[in-house]
Amino acid sequence: MADTLAAKVPDIIEQGMSEIEFAGLLEAHARSLGHQGLIRMRMWDNDLLRAHDVMLEIQEKVKQKAIPGSVSGQLYDMMVSMADNRGYKDYFMGTGDRKIRFTGHGLGLELDEFPFIAKGQALTLEKGMMIALEPKVVFPEKGVVGIENTLLVTDNGLESLTTFSDKITIL
Protein backbone atom coordinates (compact mmCIF):
# COMPACT_ATOMS: atom_id res chain seq x y z
CA MET A 1 0.00 0.00 0.00
CA ALA A 2 2.82 2.41 0.88
CA ASP A 3 4.53 1.67 -2.42
CA THR A 4 1.27 2.24 -4.33
CA LEU A 5 0.80 5.60 -2.61
CA ALA A 6 4.41 6.70 -3.16
CA ALA A 7 4.22 5.70 -6.82
CA LYS A 8 1.21 8.03 -7.25
CA VAL A 9 3.21 11.14 -6.19
CA PRO A 10 4.67 11.87 -9.67
CA ASP A 11 1.14 11.77 -11.11
CA ILE A 12 -0.15 14.27 -8.55
CA ILE A 13 2.59 16.80 -7.87
CA GLU A 14 3.14 19.80 -10.11
CA GLN A 15 5.60 22.69 -9.93
CA GLY A 16 3.97 25.67 -8.24
CA MET A 17 1.35 23.54 -6.48
CA SER A 18 0.76 24.54 -2.88
CA GLU A 19 1.67 22.03 -0.18
CA ILE A 20 -1.90 21.98 1.08
CA GLU A 21 -3.25 21.19 -2.39
CA PHE A 22 -0.70 18.41 -2.86
CA ALA A 23 -1.40 17.03 0.62
CA GLY A 24 -5.13 17.03 -0.04
CA LEU A 25 -4.80 15.13 -3.31
CA LEU A 26 -2.35 12.63 -1.85
CA GLU A 27 -4.48 12.11 1.24
CA ALA A 28 -7.56 11.55 -0.93
CA HIS A 29 -5.67 8.88 -2.85
CA ALA A 30 -4.37 7.32 0.39
CA ARG A 31 -7.86 7.18 1.82
CA SER A 32 -9.16 5.58 -1.38
CA LEU A 33 -6.58 2.85 -0.68
CA GLY A 34 -7.84 2.45 2.90
CA HIS A 35 -5.46 4.72 4.89
CA GLN A 36 -7.05 6.23 8.00
CA GLY A 37 -5.53 9.69 7.73
CA LEU A 38 -2.56 11.96 7.10
CA ILE A 39 0.81 11.87 8.86
CA ARG A 40 2.55 15.26 8.80
CA MET A 41 6.27 16.04 8.81
CA ARG A 42 7.84 19.49 8.58
CA MET A 43 11.07 21.50 8.71
CA TRP A 44 13.36 19.47 6.45
CA ASP A 45 16.47 21.57 6.96
CA ASN A 46 20.08 20.39 6.52
CA ASP A 47 20.32 18.81 10.01
CA LEU A 48 17.20 16.78 9.31
CA LEU A 49 18.42 15.70 5.88
CA ARG A 50 21.73 14.58 7.40
CA ALA A 51 19.89 12.66 10.12
CA HIS A 52 17.81 10.91 7.46
CA ASP A 53 20.99 9.85 5.65
CA VAL A 54 22.39 8.47 8.92
CA MET A 55 19.19 6.48 9.53
CA LEU A 56 19.57 4.99 6.04
CA GLU A 57 23.19 4.14 6.82
CA ILE A 58 22.15 2.43 10.06
CA GLN A 59 19.43 0.49 8.24
CA GLU A 60 21.92 -0.73 5.61
CA LYS A 61 24.35 -1.94 8.28
CA VAL A 62 21.59 -3.87 10.06
CA LYS A 63 20.43 -5.36 6.75
CA GLN A 64 23.93 -6.83 6.34
CA LYS A 65 24.39 -8.01 9.94
CA ALA A 66 20.91 -9.41 10.67
CA ILE A 67 21.39 -12.98 9.52
CA PRO A 68 20.03 -16.16 11.13
CA GLY A 69 21.70 -16.53 14.52
CA SER A 70 22.16 -12.77 15.07
CA VAL A 71 21.23 -11.66 18.57
CA SER A 72 18.51 -9.00 18.61
CA GLY A 73 19.99 -7.02 21.52
CA GLN A 74 23.38 -6.87 19.81
CA LEU A 75 21.77 -5.43 16.67
CA TYR A 76 20.10 -2.80 18.86
CA ASP A 77 23.43 -1.95 20.54
CA MET A 78 25.08 -1.61 17.13
CA MET A 79 22.36 0.80 15.97
CA VAL A 80 22.63 2.92 19.12
CA SER A 81 26.43 2.99 18.80
CA MET A 82 26.24 4.09 15.16
CA ALA A 83 23.80 6.89 16.03
CA ASP A 84 26.03 7.96 18.92
CA ASN A 85 29.15 7.97 16.72
CA ARG A 86 27.41 10.24 14.22
CA GLY A 87 26.27 12.78 16.82
CA TYR A 88 22.70 11.65 17.52
CA LYS A 89 23.10 10.08 20.98
CA ASP A 90 20.69 12.50 22.66
CA TYR A 91 18.03 12.23 19.94
CA PHE A 92 18.14 8.63 18.64
CA MET A 93 14.79 6.95 19.28
CA GLY A 94 13.57 9.88 21.37
CA THR A 95 14.76 12.29 24.02
CA GLY A 96 15.00 12.22 27.80
CA ASP A 97 12.52 9.96 29.58
CA ARG A 98 10.60 9.46 26.33
CA LYS A 99 13.44 7.56 24.65
CA ILE A 100 12.21 4.31 23.11
CA ARG A 101 14.31 1.23 23.93
CA PHE A 102 13.71 -0.67 20.69
CA THR A 103 14.55 -0.03 17.04
CA GLY A 104 12.55 -2.81 15.44
CA HIS A 105 10.18 -5.68 16.06
CA GLY A 106 8.81 -8.80 14.51
CA LEU A 107 5.65 -8.82 12.42
CA GLY A 108 3.18 -11.65 12.22
CA LEU A 109 -0.21 -12.29 13.75
CA GLU A 110 0.22 -9.06 15.74
CA LEU A 111 1.74 -5.75 14.67
CA ASP A 112 4.46 -5.81 17.36
CA GLU A 113 5.78 -9.24 18.26
CA PHE A 114 9.03 -11.09 18.87
CA PRO A 115 11.83 -10.71 18.09
CA PHE A 116 12.27 -7.20 19.43
CA ILE A 117 15.40 -5.37 18.31
CA ALA A 118 15.75 -3.91 21.76
CA LYS A 119 18.04 -3.16 24.65
CA GLY A 120 18.93 -6.30 26.56
CA GLN A 121 17.12 -8.76 24.27
CA ALA A 122 18.86 -12.09 23.66
CA LEU A 123 16.58 -13.60 21.03
CA THR A 124 18.27 -14.90 17.91
CA LEU A 125 16.96 -14.22 14.45
CA GLU A 126 15.75 -17.12 12.35
CA LYS A 127 15.45 -17.39 8.59
CA GLY A 128 11.97 -16.39 7.46
CA MET A 129 11.23 -13.97 10.31
CA MET A 130 9.64 -10.65 9.34
CA ILE A 131 11.11 -7.53 10.93
CA ALA A 132 9.87 -3.94 10.98
CA LEU A 133 13.06 -1.89 11.31
CA GLU A 134 12.47 1.71 12.36
CA PRO A 135 15.49 3.87 13.24
CA LYS A 136 14.43 7.41 14.14
CA VAL A 137 15.85 10.69 15.44
CA VAL A 138 13.61 13.04 17.44
CA PHE A 139 14.47 16.73 17.29
CA PRO A 140 12.63 18.72 19.98
CA GLU A 141 10.55 21.53 18.51
CA LYS A 142 11.34 20.33 14.94
CA GLY A 143 10.01 16.83 14.44
CA VAL A 144 10.98 13.24 13.80
CA VAL A 145 13.26 11.93 11.08
CA GLY A 146 13.07 8.25 10.48
CA ILE A 147 12.32 5.34 8.27
CA GLU A 148 10.40 2.13 8.76
CA ASN A 149 10.56 -0.81 6.44
CA THR A 150 9.41 -4.41 6.47
CA LEU A 151 12.26 -6.84 5.97
CA LEU A 152 12.66 -10.61 5.68
CA VAL A 153 15.48 -12.44 7.47
CA THR A 154 17.48 -14.44 4.89
CA ASP A 155 20.81 -16.26 4.96
CA ASN A 156 22.37 -13.15 3.38
CA GLY A 157 20.85 -10.56 5.72
CA LEU A 158 17.61 -8.63 5.64
CA GLU A 159 15.75 -8.43 2.35
CA SER A 160 13.53 -5.39 1.98
CA LEU A 161 9.93 -6.10 1.09
CA THR A 162 9.36 -2.37 0.57
CA THR A 163 10.08 -1.48 -3.03
CA PHE A 164 9.79 2.31 -2.99
CA SER A 165 12.95 4.34 -2.37
CA ASP A 166 13.78 5.59 1.14
CA LYS A 167 15.44 8.69 -0.30
CA ILE A 168 13.90 12.11 0.17
CA THR A 169 12.69 13.82 -2.99
CA ILE A 170 13.49 17.54 -2.91
CA LEU A 171 11.37 19.76 -5.11
N, C-alpha and C positions, 0 to 999 in steps of 0.2 A: 504494500500500500504506500509506504514512504517513497519507494522508487517511482511508483506511478505518479504520485504527486510532484516529486522533484522533476520528473521528465516533462511535466506540463508547463513548468516555469517559462521555457523559451517561447511557448505558444501564447503566453499571457502578457509577459512583460514587454514594454515599449519604452524607448527613450523619451524622457519628458513626462512620463506617467508619474502621478503622485504616489507616495508610499501607501497612503490609505486606499487609493483605488486598486493598486496592485494587491494589497493585503485582502481587500474585499473579494476580488475575483479568485484569488488563490484559496481563500477560506471557503468560498462557495463551492469550488471544485473539491476541496478536501471533505466538506460535509456531504457532497454527493457520493463520495467514496465511503462514507460512514464515520468520519472523524467527528469527535464531540465538540471541538472548538479550536480556537487559535492560541498558539504559544508565541509570546512576543519576546524579542531580544533587541537590544539597542546598544548604541555607543561603541561601534566597532572601530576603535582607534588603534594606533600601532601596538600598544601594550597588549590589547585583546587579540590582535592578529598574531602576534608572537606567541601568546599563550596557546592559541589554537594550533599553531604549528608544533609546539611542544607536546600537546595532547596527541597529535597524530604520530609524533615520534615515539611516544610512550606506547601507543597502541601497536605500532609496528614491531617494537621490541617484544612485547607480550605475545604477539602473533607468532613470532619465531620461537620463543621459549616455552610456550604452553603446549607441550606435547604430552602424550600419555605418560603418567608417572610423575609429572610436575606437581609440586606441592602448592596448593592455593595460597597459603599464607606467605610463601616465599615470592610468588608472583606479585602479591600486594606490596611486600617490602621493596621489591625491585622498582615498582611504579612510584612509590613514595620517595625512594632514594633518587630516582631520575628527576622527579618534580623538584625536589630539594636542591639537587645539583644545578638546576637551571633557574633557580631563584624564586620558586613558587611554594616554598615550604609553608608559609603562613596562609596560603590561599587554596592549596590543593585539597579538593573534596570538602571545601567549606572553611569557615573561620571560627576561631575561638571554641566555645562549647558546642557549636553547631556543626563541627567537623564530622563528616561521615566516615566510618571506619571500614568501608568496603569500596571496591572499585569495579566490581562485577559480580554476577550471580548466574546460577544456572537457570535455564528455562525448560519448562515441561508442562506438567498438568497445572502448575501454578505459575504466576508471573515471576515470583522470586522464590527460587528453591536452591538446594545444594547442587553443585559446590559454590560456596561464597568465596570470592577473591577478596579476602578480608584479613585484617590484623589477627594474628594468632591462630588462624585456621590451619589444620594439618591434613585436610582431605587431598587426595591425589586425583588428578584428572584422568579420565578414561576416554579412549577413542569412542567417538559418537556422541559425547556430551555436547549440549548446546549451552553457550555462554553469552550473556549480554555484558559486554565490556563497556564501561562508561566513565573514563577519566574526565574530570572537570576541574576548573579553577573558578573560585568565587571571588569576585572583586567587589568589596563593599561600596555601595552607592553607584556602582556601574552595571553589574550584572554577572551572569554566569557564562563561561566559555567552556564548551565541552562537546564531546561526541558520544554517541552510543550506537553500537552495532551488534548484530547477532552473528555469532561465529560458531563454527563446528570444530570440535577437537579432532584432529587427524594425526597420523604418524609424523607428518611434516610440520606441525604447528596448527595454528588456528586458520581456518578457511572462512573468509567473509561470505555471508549469505546475503549481505546488502550489496547491491550492484551499483548504486548511485555514488558518485564521488563525494568524499568527505571535505574536499577543498571548498573554500569560500569563493563565491563569485562576486567580484567587485564591479559595480556598474559605473 
